[in-house]
Amino acid sequence: MNFWHILWYKSKPCDLAKFGIVFWQLWYV
């Protein structure tokens, strides 16, 4: 998905990982 590619290039690895954890929790809630 382009959305994830954009986040990957515009966000730092640490920021992306932190966002991924939050998004993962929201997805499973």
Secondary structure, DSSP 8 states (H G I E B T S, - for coil): -HHHHHHHHHS-HHHHHHHHHHHHHHHH-
